[in-house]
Amino acid sequence: MKLILLSGGSGRRLWPLSNDVRSKQFLKVLPLPGGGTESMIQRVIRQIMESGIAPSDIIIATSASQRELIESQVATDVHTVIEPMRRDTFPAIALSAAYLRSEMNCPDDEIVAVLPCDQFVDMSYFGIIRKMAEIAESGAADIVLMGIEPKNPSSAFGYMLPENGNGRTVRVKEFVEKPDSERAMSIIRQGGLWNGGVFAFSLGYMMDKLGELGHGTDYMLILENYGQLPKISFDYEVVEKADRICAVPYYGEWSDLGSWDSLVKKTGRVSGHTVMSDCNGTSVINEQNIPVVCCGVDNVIVASSYDGILVTSASKTSNLKSIVENLVQCPMYEEYSWGEARRISYAEGDGGLDSLTRHLIIKDGCATGGHCHAKRSEIYTVIKGKGFVALDGKVMEVKTGDSITIPALCRHAIKAEGGLELIEVQFGHGLDEKDIQQADFVWE
């Protein structure tokens, strides 16, 4: 069995931690067994591996903007399929299935399971996925779904109505997309289940479907013509048109952690440099290296990150997205495969010469990719550790206290030895993030 993990989207429901670059699945806020924290995507992949599935059997479908985050947080032997643009779940699954056929040489009888990477579940969830795979392998259904036991008549989820009530396996009679609470309650009384966005099918079934729809089955061909694929969900384009569908109910723990009130139930009450006094029902997540002090406030959620500070009543978090959606700002913190960068300041200078200052942390043994800039120069000052800087192919050693000036069009890369911290100051006209040209460099 191969697993396709869907890692898409961006959003501000968990602002200020989430933004257009760092989606909720990358937030390292969930407690790790034995101490520390992990992100949602790290938790799901850890659980997959604990269930006995190898990382090399996992394919993550994602966008180019999330590639660095995935490379930073996920095991290197996990496969990654990069979507040229965001186009919904059907194109993402189609591209990933074609990758299995063309690049991994998987046979038609290979069973494929598709699941989101940002759901909080217990280990029985992966037992249900194996059950779904067994049903798909037996040929009893073309597509097997996971039905989540509804916890309440929520209008935030889609529902599936079974033909023959609840049981170990049910035939799906009807799909209902986000009904109002009254209709949802009626569906639940009839044994309805939430549609968890988890599917299992044979690779051959998906290849046949792509052929029927005129998209072809070659990975490179689909990749080149990705923009021509319909921007539609897998449910609408494939599942709801299938003749033989069944679902396996899942009664374990499940949450999409899509709001602050649901997230803090899993993170604990306090994280980071935080002091609480005489507070009841208040939760704090603090990503900054500054103290947050809460005194005498009840049922409040506080989130502090480099992008901003949120203070909200626990009962009012559903309004957050509409409140912050018009905020225009560059992410102040970014995570890369080589480390992390935090924006310190941006200033518009005289004559249009702007400056941007960042704090860079490069992990031991890691290196930035070789690149150059056409419209800006940079000055690096090493504030901790040592490493190497490559300038137009010439490599020099650097250590604490050293400064390096990198003029425009100079090809450069940086490598850490034992960890490296720098202050980077950029000077240029506009400092456009697109002003970067890749320039391959191989460290000896």
C-alpha positions in Angstrom: 0.0 0.0 0.0 1.1 3.5 -0.8 -0.1 6.6 1.1 -0.7 10.0 -0.5 -0.7 12.8 2.1 -2.3 16.0 0.9 -0.5 19.0 2.2 -2.1 22.1 0.7 -3.8 25.2 1.7 -2.9 28.3 3.7 -5.0 30.3 6.0 -5.5 32.5 8.9 -7.8 30.6 11.2 -4.8 30.1 13.5 -3.3 33.6 13.0 -0.8 34.7 14.1 0.9 31.3 14.0 -0.4 30.4 10.5 -0.1 32.5 7.4 0.1 32.2 3.6 3.4 30.3 3.9 3.2 28.4 7.2 -0.1 26.4 7.2 -1.5 24.8 10.3 0.1 21.4 9.6 3.6 22.9 10.1 3.0 24.5 13.5 5.2 22.8 16.1 2.7 23.1 19.0 1.6 19.5 19.7 3.2 17.8 22.7 5.6 14.9 21.8 5.5 11.7 23.9 8.5 12.0 26.2 8.8 15.8 25.9 9.2 18.5 23.2 6.7 19.4 20.5 5.9 18.4 17.0 3.8 19.7 14.1 0.6 18.0 12.8 2.4 16.7 9.7 5.2 15.3 11.9 2.7 13.6 14.2 0.8 12.0 11.3 4.0 10.7 9.7 5.2 9.4 13.1 1.9 7.5 13.5 2.1 6.1 10.0 5.6 4.7 10.7 4.5 3.3 14.1 1.7 1.5 12.2 4.3 -0.3 10.2 4.3 1.7 7.0 7.8 2.7 5.7 8.5 6.4 4.9 9.4 5.3 1.3 5.8 4.3 0.8 4.6 7.9 1.6 4.1 10.6 -1.1 3.3 14.1 0.0 1.5 16.3 -2.5 2.2 19.9 -1.9 2.9 23.3 -3.4 6.3 24.8 -4.2 5.8 27.3 -1.3 5.7 24.5 1.2 8.6 22.5 -0.1 11.2 24.0 2.2 9.0 23.4 5.3 8.4 19.8 4.3 12.1 19.2 3.7 12.8 20.7 7.2 10.2 18.7 9.1 9.9 15.4 7.3 12.2 12.3 6.8 14.3 12.5 3.7 13.1 9.2 2.3 9.5 10.4 2.0 8.6 11.2 -1.6 7.4 14.7 -2.5 5.2 15.7 -5.5 5.2 19.4 -6.2 2.1 20.9 -7.7 3.0 23.8 -10.2 0.0 25.7 -8.8 -2.9 25.1 -6.4 -5.8 23.5 -8.1 -7.8 21.5 -5.4 -7.7 17.8 -4.4 -8.5 16.1 -7.7 -5.5 17.5 -9.6 -3.2 16.8 -6.6 -4.3 13.2 -6.4 -4.1 12.7 -10.1 -0.6 14.0 -10.2 0.5 11.9 -7.3 -1.1 8.7 -8.8 0.7 9.4 -12.1 3.9 9.7 -10.1 3.3 6.3 -8.6 2.8 4.8 -12.0 5.5 6.6 -14.0 8.3 7.4 -11.4 7.9 4.6 -8.9 6.7 1.9 -11.4 3.9 0.7 -9.2 1.6 -1.9 -10.7 -2.2 -1.5 -11.3 -3.1 -3.7 -8.3 -1.1 -1.4 -5.9 -3.6 0.0 -3.3 -3.4 3.7 -2.8 -4.8 5.5 0.3 -5.2 9.2 0.3 -5.5 11.2 3.6 -5.0 14.8 4.8 -1.9 15.6 6.8 -3.5 17.9 9.3 -5.9 15.7 11.3 -5.5 14.8 14.9 -6.3 11.1 15.3 -5.4 8.0 17.4 -3.6 4.9 16.2 -6.9 3.0 15.5 -7.3 5.5 12.5 -4.5 3.7 10.7 -6.1 0.3 11.4 -9.2 1.6 9.6 -7.0 2.7 6.6 -5.6 -0.9 6.4 -9.2 -2.2 6.5 -10.1 0.2 3.7 -7.1 -1.1 1.7 -8.2 -4.7 2.2 -11.7 -3.9 0.8 -10.3 -2.1 -2.2 -7.9 -5.0 -2.9 -10.7 -7.5 -2.7 -12.6 -5.6 -5.5 -15.7 -5.3 -3.3 -15.8 -1.5 -4.1 -14.1 0.9 -6.5 -13.5 3.5 -3.9 -13.5 3.0 -0.1 -14.1 6.0 2.2 -13.6 6.6 5.9 -16.7 7.8 7.7 -16.0 9.8 10.9 -18.4 9.4 13.8 -20.0 12.9 14.2 -19.4 14.5 17.5 -22.1 17.1 16.9 -24.4 18.3 14.1 -21.7 20.6 12.7 -22.3 22.4 9.4 -18.5 22.7 8.9 -18.2 19.2 7.4 -19.6 17.1 4.6 -21.7 14.0 5.4 -22.2 10.7 3.8 -25.6 8.9 4.3 -25.3 5.1 4.4 -27.7 2.8 2.6 -27.9 0.3 5.4 -27.0 2.1 8.6 -23.9 1.9 10.7 -21.7 -1.2 10.9 -18.2 -2.4 10.1 -18.7 -1.5 6.4 -21.5 0.5 4.9 -22.7 1.3 1.4 -22.9 5.0 0.7 -26.3 6.2 -0.6 -25.8 9.9 -0.7 -23.4 12.8 0.0 -24.5 16.0 1.7 -22.1 18.9 1.6 -22.1 21.1 4.8 -25.8 21.0 5.7 -27.3 23.4 8.2 -27.4 22.1 11.8 -31.0 20.9 11.6 -30.4 18.9 8.4 -27.1 17.6 10.0 -29.0 16.3 13.0 -31.5 14.5 10.8 -28.6 12.9 8.9 -26.9 11.8 12.1 -30.1 10.2 13.3 -30.1 8.1 10.1 -26.6 6.9 10.8 -24.8 9.6 8.8 -21.0 10.0 9.1 -18.7 12.9 8.5 -16.7 12.6 5.3 -13.1 12.6 6.6 -11.5 13.1 3.2 -9.8 9.7 3.3 -10.0 7.4 0.2 -8.6 4.0 -0.9 -8.6 2.6 -4.4 -6.4 0.6 -6.7 -3.9 2.5 -8.8 -5.4 0.9 -11.9 -8.8 2.3 -11.1 -7.3 5.8 -10.9 -5.3 5.3 -14.1 -8.5 4.2 -15.9 -10.4 7.2 -14.6 -7.6 9.6 -15.8 -7.8 8.0 -19.2 -11.5 8.3 -19.4 -11.3 12.0 -18.4 -8.8 12.6 -21.2 -5.9 13.6 -18.9 -3.5 10.7 -19.7 -1.5 8.8 -17.1 2.0 10.0 -17.7 3.4 12.0 -14.8 5.5 14.4 -16.9 2.6 15.1 -19.3 0.2 15.8 -16.4 2.8 18.0 -14.7 3.3 20.0 -17.9 -0.4 20.4 -18.4 -1.3 20.8 -14.8 -3.0 24.2 -15.3 -5.5 22.5 -17.7 -6.8 20.1 -15.1 -10.2 21.1 -13.7 -10.0 23.0 -10.4 -12.3 20.6 -8.5 -12.3 18.4 -5.5 -11.7 14.6 -5.8 -15.1 14.1 -4.2 -16.9 15.9 -6.9 -14.9 14.7 -9.9 -14.5 11.1 -8.9 -16.1 9.8 -5.7 -19.6 11.1 -6.2 -19.7 9.8 -9.8 -18.4 6.3 -8.9 -20.8 3.3 -9.1 -19.5 1.2 -6.2 -18.7 3.1 -3.1 -18.5 1.9 0.5 -17.3 3.4 3.8 -15.6 2.1 6.9 -16.7 3.9 10.0 -14.1 5.3 12.4 -15.1 5.9 16.0 -11.8 7.0 17.4 -10.4 10.4 18.2 -10.6 12.9 15.3 -10.2 16.6 15.0 -9.1 18.8 12.1 -7.7 21.4 14.6 -9.0 24.1 12.4 -9.7 26.7 15.1 -8.0 28.0 18.2 -10.4 26.5 20.6 -9.9 23.0 19.1 -6.1 23.4 19.0 -5.5 24.5 22.6 -7.4 21.4 23.8 -4.4 19.4 22.4 -1.5 21.8 23.1 -2.0 22.2 26.9 -2.6 25.4 28.7 0.8 27.0 28.6 3.7 26.9 26.1 6.8 29.0 25.7 8.1 31.7 28.1 4.8 32.3 29.9 3.8 33.3 33.4 0.1 32.8 34.5 -1.4 34.0 37.7 -5.0 33.7 38.9 -6.3 32.6 35.5 -9.0 30.0 34.8 -9.6 28.4 31.4 -6.9 30.6 29.8 -4.4 29.2 27.3 -1.2 30.7 26.0 1.0 29.7 23.0 4.2 31.8 22.9 6.7 31.3 20.1 8.7 34.4 20.9 11.7 34.7 23.2 10.0 37.3 25.3 7.8 36.7 28.3 4.0 36.7 28.2 2.3 37.4 31.5 -1.4 36.7 32.1 -2.9 37.8 35.3 -6.5 37.5 36.4 -8.1 36.7 33.0 -10.4 33.8 32.5 -11.4 31.8 29.3 -9.0 33.7 27.1 -6.6 32.4 24.3 -3.3 34.3 23.8 -1.0 33.5 20.9 2.3 35.3 20.5 4.4 34.9 17.4 6.7 37.0 15.3 3.8 37.8 13.0 1.6 39.3 15.7 -0.2 38.8 19.0 -3.7 37.4 19.4 -5.9 37.9 22.5 -9.4 36.5 22.1 -12.2 35.1 24.2 -12.2 31.3 23.8 -15.8 31.6 22.6 -15.1 34.1 19.8 -12.4 32.4 17.8 -14.7 31.5 14.9 -14.7 35.2 13.9 -10.9 35.4 13.6 -10.5 34.6 9.9 -12.8 37.5 8.7 -11.1 39.9 11.1 -7.5 39.3 10.0 -8.0 38.4 6.3 -7.2 41.9 5.1 -4.0 42.2 7.1 -1.2 42.7 4.5 2.3 41.7 5.8 5.2 39.6 4.9 5.9 36.6 7.1 8.2 37.5 9.9 9.4 34.0 10.5 10.2 31.3 7.8 11.4 27.8 8.2 13.7 26.2 5.6 15.3 22.9 5.0 18.6 24.3 6.2 17.3 26.2 9.2 15.2 29.3 9.9 15.0 33.1 9.2 13.4 35.8 11.3 12.8 39.2 9.9 14.1 41.9 12.3 13.4 45.2 10.4 12.6 46.7 7.1 13.4 50.3 6.2 12.8 52.5 3.1 16.0 54.4 2.5 16.9 57.6 0.7 16.8 57.3 -3.1 14.8 54.2 -3.0 17.6 52.1 -1.5 15.8 49.9 1.0 17.2 47.6 3.7 16.0 44.4 5.2 17.6 42.8 8.3 17.1 39.1 9.2 18.5 36.7 11.8 19.5 33.4 10.2 20.1 30.1 11.9 21.7 27.4 9.8 21.6 23.9 11.3 24.8 21.8 11.8 26.0 20.4 8.5 23.3 22.1 6.5 23.8 24.7 3.7 21.7 27.2 1.8 21.3 26.5 -1.9 23.6 28.4 -4.2 22.1 31.5 -5.6 22.6 35.2 -6.5 20.6 38.4 -6.7 20.4 40.9 -9.5 19.0 43.9 -7.6 20.5 43.7 -4.1 23.7 43.2 -2.2 24.0 41.6 1.2 26.2 41.8 4.3 26.5 38.8 6.6 27.8 39.1 10.1 28.5 35.9 12.0 27.2 36.2 15.6 27.6 32.6 16.7 29.4 29.4 15.5 31.5 28.8 12.4 31.1 27.6 8.9 31.9 28.3 5.3 30.9 30.8 2.7 31.2 30.2 -1.1 31.6 33.4 -3.2 31.7 32.8 -7.0 33.1 29.3 -6.3 35.8 30.4 -3.8 35.2 28.9 -0.3 36.3 30.7 2.8 36.0 29.8 6.5 34.0 32.2 8.7 33.6 32.4 12.5 32.0 34.6 15.2 32.7 38.2 14.5 33.4 37.9 10.8 31.5 40.0 8.2 31.1 39.2 4.5 29.9 41.6 1.8 28.2 40.0 -1.1 27.6 42.3 -4.1 24.8 41.9 -6.6 25.2 39.0 -9.1 27.7 37.3 -6.9 26.9 33.5 -6.7 27.0 32.5 -3.0 26.1 29.8 -0.5 26.6 29.3 3.2 27.3 26.1 5.1 27.3 25.5 8.9 29.8 23.5 10.9 28.4 22.8 14.3 25.6 25.4 13.9 25.8 28.9 12.6 23.9 32.2 13.4 24.2 35.3 11.2 22.7 38.7 10.9 21.9 39.4 7.2 21.4 42.9 6.0 20.0 43.3 2.4 20.3 46.6 0.5 18.5 47.1 -2.8 15.8 48.9 -4.8 12.5 47.2 -3.8 14.0 44.0 -2.3 11.6 41.8 -4.2 11.5 38.3 -2.9 11.5 37.1 -6.5 14.9 38.6 -7.0 16.7 35.3 -6.7 18.5 33.2 -9.3 19.5 29.6 -8.5 23.2 28.8 -9.0 24.1 25.2 -8.3 27.1 24.7 -6.0 28.5 21.5 -4.7 30.4 21.5 -1.4 33.5 19.3 -1.4 
